[in-house]
């Protein structure tokens, strides 16, 4: 593993828990390893700097930020040819194998493995990876290793053409990052309504968890509740008149998307009234 950040540490920890690796070595740019059970418990070895993986290495992962992938690949390629049978795999969500071209030229088979999951913490992130979807691509030898890793984690391989990876990655941003931002905005409104944050935060988390679980159990159409789906024009109007200009604009933009998905269940004249309300605030 080159790059002992959140992703690299969480992935390595998950593979250790899944008993999918016999040994694990991290290479990093700091003299000392980060604080993590992998090193505290002597599970993984840490090496300062970059070096050619020894013979017998079965996979080389580059878990570094996307902009530095070509630089790290070039530096590793300069260390010598690939160990026999060792693929190199990066964890970028957007890019294909192109950033690893230098390593490909010295004998590494290249592949990509990107978890379709939030990995916000290097320890608890390991649990998030179990059962996750993984966007994968690459040469045959690399894909063989990647599939074994995904199987060990109980995951699902998502085969995505390279030119469509930006769409895949954008979907992840919408379904995860923007969800976090929306929850943050909702928390701000709850506090403005006079609810102490220590009460508002767990209540909001429970609400969001219930919504996600409803989607999993019932599907999108049945899980979608609220005033727009009921055609409650008065409540929506009250919301928009109460919110600040910027908050009302966000509410209206999302409201129009919600209306598109619920219009068939609402009388046409009610849907038109809602559409008019949203247009006034966008």
Buried (B, 14 or more C-beta within 10 A) or exposed (E): BBBBBBBBBBBBBBBBBBEBBEEBBBBBEEEEBBEBBBBEEEBBEBEEEBEBBEEEBBBBBBBBEEEEBBEBBBBBBEEEEBBEBBBBBBBBBBBBBEBBEBBBEBBBBBBBBBBBBBBEEBBEBBEBBBEBBBBBBBBEBBBBBBBEBBEBBEBEBBEBEBEEBEEBBEEBEEEEEEBEEEBEBBBEBBBEEEBEEEEBBEEBEEEBEEBEEBBEEEEEEEBBEEBBBBBBBEEBBEBBEEBEEEBBBBBBEEBBEBBEEBBEEBEEEBBEBBBEBBEEBE
